[in-house]
Amino acid sequence: MRERTTEWLRQFRDDIRQSADPALLGVLRVFGLLYGKIDRDVPIDQSLRKSWNRRLPANVNWKHAFGGIAYFLFMILVVTGVLLTFYYRPSVDEAYPSIQFIVSEAPFGWLLRDMHVWAASLIVVALLAHMARILFAGAYKPPRETSWFVGIALFAVVIIFGVTGYLLPWDQWAYWATAEFTSGVERIPLIGGMIAMFMRGDRLVSSATLSRFFALHVIVLPWLAFGLISLHFVIIRSHGIAGSEHAPEGEGTLFYPNHLMRLIVVSVFLIAVVGTLAALFPRPVGDPATPFYPPDDLVSTWVLVDVTIALLRFVGPVGVFVALLLVAALALLPLFDRKPETDLRKRPVVAILGIILFGGFILAWAIGHQVTVPIGSDTIPQELLEERALPPEPAPDLGGETGAIQSGGEATEEVVE
């Protein structure tokens, strides 16, 4: 019986080898898990081994790991986000209770939620470190401009991910941080009002905003991110890692087992770090969101919220506008800096731009992280505050001593004293 089972398994394995198209390995290349080319003229297992034997450029080392770290953090966000949607309910009446259920009753719900929260902040740090390395090393220069543009687009998508996800708990801190952010966007010259109205879907943050943010967060942005990530990997495979054109032929790190083991070590380390942070520093849950009643204090749980608050409180909407202009200049840099020179000492403009952007980010985060003062009600349109302050209209005179009052869809009588 045992020999028969072994023979059946061997035959099954051979059938899979012969029937599987090596082109299926392209999925691994798209998601960055395979570096070498795919040979379609041999069985899939031989094609996999040939691709694994591909050598990476000799200049690839641990300083090139920030992009992979950001990618793996994105995978953590995807997995934990999908599991959280099993319990989350995107409505103003059920969003907050569903969060309470996740953190208190769902099995390991508190851990998944806090890993999601911490990964959302760490991915921003990893992406900034990755961009800084590319900027200062001149790795954005031709022929890698497209890779730079796609990377900037990915960073923008990650920011929008965070903005849309921050409101979903629907507690006081999330609600009023979003209200202050959209109010600041509204005051940006020319386009601010249009962008704020598109984000809110209403005159203030409401159920329409929650529905829009949830749809963007779990439907639109994941597809956009996966498309950009796939394109980013394809471009990197096409042009190679910056500096590889000067590497001697036949030298460098083998993808298997050397680089693959490096990926495994980084992945395990990241899971340990994110899990430890989630367990030791869980994200608190504020009171339920209450429009028109700002909270007594502000607790930020995302690194970019601290940066945005610092800009809005101490510089104003103009600071946000200037920050956007600097990011736009960074994105368009390959169109103007086309010389092959990569020595940073001979690129003072790029050095100054990088120091302003990355140094300013760290400074704004340090300042914004200390802000705990209450958020003012100036984030609410004045006309809405006036409408809320109006006394209720008097009940109509029904001309008798009894009046019919609708309650629960049925008419009941109330004696008027």
N, C-alpha and C positions, 0 to 999 in steps of 0.2 A: 504493500500500500504506500509506504514511504517513497519507494523508488518511482512508483507511478505518479505520485504527486510532484516529485522533483522533476520528472520528465515533462509533465504538463506545464509546470512553471517555466522551464527552460524553453519549451516550444512557444509559450505565450510571449516570453521576452523576445525571442527571435522574430515572431510575427510583428511585434511592435516596432522593432528595429527596421524591418524591411518596409513596413507600411507608412511609418511616420515620415513626413516630409521635413528635411533639415531646415526648411524655411520657417518652421515653427520656432526655431531658436531666435528668430528676429524679435520675438516678444521680449526675450531676456535682454537683447541689445537695446531695445527702445527704452526699457526701464533701468538701464545702466548696470545690469548684472552680468554683462558679457562684453568684452572689449574687442576681441579679434573678429576677422571676417568669417563668414559662414560658407563652407564648401558644400554645395548642393549635389555634388557628384558622388558622394560617399554616404553610407548610412548615418543616421542622426547621431549615434553615439560616437562614431569616429569624427564627425564634423564638430561635435562638442569638444572633444579632446584637442583637436587641431586649433580651435578657437581659444581654448584655455592656455595653450602653449604660446600664445602671442605675448610678446614682450612690450611692456609699457616703456615710455621714454625714461632715460636714466635720471632726468632731472625731477621726476615725480617722487615726492616724499610726503612727510606728514603735514607740511604747510599747505599742501593741496587738498587737505581733508575737509576743509570748511564747507565746500560745495556738497560733498557727500554727507556731512553731518546735517546740513539743512535739508537735504533730500530725505534722509532717514527720519528726521523730526517730522517732516511732512507725512511720511507713512504712519508715524505714531498718531498724528492728528486725524488721519483718515480712519484708521482702525478704531480709535476711541470715539471719534465723532459718529461713526456708523452705529456703534453699540449704544451711545447715548440717545440717538434718535429712536431707539426701541421704546423708550419711556417718555421722551420729551413731547409735549403737546403745544404747538405754536399758536396759542390764543391768549388774550389778555386775562381771561378767567382761569386758564389751566396751566399757563407757563410756569408761574411761580410754585404752585402746588406740585407740579411734576418735578421741578428741581429739588424741592424738599423730599419728595419720594426717592429720587435718585441718591441723594446724599445720606438718607437715613434708613431706607428699607431695601432698595435694590441691591442684590448681591454684588459687592465690590464696586457699587456705583460711585461712592465717594472717591475711590482711588482712580477710576477711569476719568471722572470729571476733573480731578485735580491734575492728573497727568496731561489731560487736554489743555488745561489752563497754562501749565508750566511750559509745555511744548510750544504753545502759541507765542510766548515771550522769547524762548530760547531760539526759535527759528529766525526771529528778527535779528538777534545778535549774531547768529551764524551767517546769515546772508550779508549783513554789513561787513563782517570780517572777510568773507569771501570776496565781496566787491572791493574792499580796501586792498586786498592782495593783488587783484587783477589791475586795479587803477594804478597803484604805485609801481607795479612790475611792467606796466605798459602792455599787458596782454590783451587789451581791447583794440590794438592797432590792426591794420589790414594784414591778413585776410579774415580776421575774426570779428569784424564789426557786427555781423548779424548775430553772432553768439552773445555779444554785449547787449544788443538791443533786446533780444529775447530774455536775457537775464534781468534787465531793468523791468520789462513787462511782468516777469514772474514776481519780482519784488513788489510791484504795484498790486498784483493779485493777492499776495500774502497780506498786504496791508488792508485791502478791502475785505479779505477773509476775517481779519481781526475786528474790523469796524462792525461788520454785520453780525459776527458772533457775540460781540460784547453785550449787545442789547438782549440777547435771548433769555438770560435768567430772569429778566423783568423784575429786578429788585430796585430799590431806590438808587443805589450807586450806579447801576447800569443805565437806568432810565435818565438820570440827571446828567451823567457824563455824556450820554448821547445827545441830550437836549442842548448842553453847552457847546458840544462840537458842531452840531448842525446850525446852531445860532451863530457861531463864529464863521462857518462856511458861508452863511447867508450874507454876511457883511463883507465878503471878498468882492472887490470891484468887478463890474461887468457880468460875470458869470455866476457869482455866488448864490444869488436868489434862485436861479433856475436849478442849480445843482442841489441846493437844500430842499427845494420842493420835490424834486425827483426822489431824493433819499427818504423824506418823511412821508410823501403821499398825502400830506395833510398840512394844516397850518401849525401844528405842533406834533411832537412824537406821540403816536397813538397806535391803535390796533393795525391801521394801514401800514405804519412803519414796521411793526413786528412781522407782519405777513411778507412784506417786501424783503426785509433782511433775511428771514428764514429761507425764502425761495432762492435768493442769491447765494446764501451760505451753503445750502445742501444740494442745489441742483445746477445752477449756472456756473458758479466758480470752480467746483471740482472738475467739470469737463474742460473748462478753459485752462485750468492748471495742468491737467494731464496732457493736454495738447501741447502746451508750451514746454513742459518738461521733456516730452518725447522729441520735439523739434530741437531743443537744446542739446540733447544727447546725440542726435543725428549730426548736428553741426560740429560738435566736438570730435566725433568719429571721423568726419570728413576732413577737417583741418588739423586735427591733432592738438595736443596740449602745447601751449606757448613755450618755446624753447626747445621743443623736440626736434626741430629742423636742424639744430646744431649738434644733436646727440650722435655719437658714432653708431654705425650700423651693427646690429647684433648685440648691443649692450643694453642694459636696462633691467627692470624688474619683471619677472614672469608673472602673468596674471594669476596662474595657478601653480603652486599654492600660495605664493608670497602675497600678492595684492589681495587675493580673496580672503586670506587670513587677516590681513589688515582691516578689511571691511567688516569681518565678523567681530574683531576686537572692538572696533569703534561702535558697532551696533550694540553689542552687549553692554559696553560702557555707558552709552546713551540711555539705554533702558534703565540701567541701575541709577544713573543720575536723576532722570526724570521721575522714576518711582520713589526715590529717596526724598526729593524735594516735595513731591505730592504728599508723602506720608508725614514729613516733619513740618511743612509749611502749607497747610491746606488753605484754599481760598475761602474766606468767610462768605456767608450769605446774608445780605442786608434785609431790611424790612421790605414788604411788598411795595412795588412801584405805586406811587400816589401822585398823579398830576396835580399841579398847583400848590403842592406842599413840599418844598425842597428839604433834603435831609439835613440833620444837624451836623454831619461831618461827611468827608469824602474818603473812600477807600478805593485806591486804584489796584487793579489786578492784571494790568497789561502794560508792558513797557512803553508802548506808543501813546497810551493815555497820559502817562506822566509827561512825555515830551509835548503833546498837544496842549495840555493844561498849562505848562510853563509858557508856551508861545502865546496862548490866548490871554493868560492872566497878566503877563509881564511885558509883552510886546504888542499884543492885539492881533486882530485879523490880518494886519499888514505883515506881521511876522510869519503867519501861515502862508501868505501869498509869496513872500520872499523865499521861504523854504521850498515852495513848489517850483519857483523859478530856478533855484540852485540845482534841484533834482533834474529839471528839464535840461539845464546846461550840462550836467553830468551825463545824461542819457545821450545827448547829441555830440559829446566830445569826440568820438571817432570821425565825425564828418569834418572836423577842423584840425585835429592833431593827427596828421597822416604821415609824418616823417618816421622813419624806422628807428629813431633814437629811443632807447628804453631806460637810459640812465636818469633817475629821478632828479639828480642835481642839475641836469641840463633841461629839465622841464619844470621851471619854477611856477608857472601858471597852474599846472596840474597839481603840483604839491600844495599850493595855497588853497585851491578849490577843495582838495581832499581834506586838508586840515580843518577848514571852515565847516565842511559838512559833517565829518565824523567827530571832530572835536566839539562842534556845536551840539550834535546829538547827545554826546555824553554829558555835556554841561546842562542841557535842557532836561535830560532825564534826572540828573542829580537834584536840580531845583524842583521839578515837578513832583518828584517822589516825596518831597517834604510838605507839599501842599495838602492840608486837611481841612481848610476853612470851608464853611458851607457854600454851596452854589447859590447864587442870587436868582431871584425870580425874573430877572431881566431876560432870561432865555424864553419867556412866554410872551407872545405878542400882547401889547398893551390892550388892544380891543377885547381880547379874550378875558383878560383880568377884569376889565370893566363889566363885561357880560356876566362874569361869575359873581361880581359884587352887587349886581342889581337885586333888589328884594323880589321874592316870588310874586307872581301875579295873584290877586285875590280870587277866591273861588267865585264862580258866577252865582248870582242870586236866582234860585230856582222858584222863588215865589211861594214857598210853602214851608211848613215846619219839618218836612222830611225831604231828603235829597237822595237820588240814586247815585251810588258811587261804584265804579267798576273796580273789582278786585278779583284777580286771577281769571278774568274773562267772564265772570258772573256778576249780575247786578245784585247788590245788597242794599238794604235800607239802614240809614243812620239817623237817629233822632237828633235834631238840631236844638240845643238848649237855648 
